[in-house]
Amino acid sequence: MVEPDPALAASLRHMREERGITREALAARSRVTVSALARIEQGKVAPGWGTVRLLANGLGVSMVELSAAVEGTRRPASAASARRSRFVRR
């Protein structure tokens, strides 16, 4: 079983909200249920690639743009973690 990706969940929600799209509207555009979209955005389930593609299309972004947003969401946490690790005494 694939674990949900918090960065994907956060990116999808951020992109939807940034565009002023409701969950209901994105679900309709993407042909997914509102409850499925809610579970994806909450990081409770890992969507398949087909669903991710439908959501990207519904948001009006390419898979490359969505992937870049996901990676951008991951980087700040990684950078903060790296900074903290420099100050840990060994």
ABEGO torsion letter per residue (X at the ends): XBBBBAAAAAAAAAAAAAAGBBAAAAAAAAGBBAAAAAAAAAGABBBBAAAAAAAAAAAGBBAAAAAAAAAAAAAAAAAAAAAAAAABBX
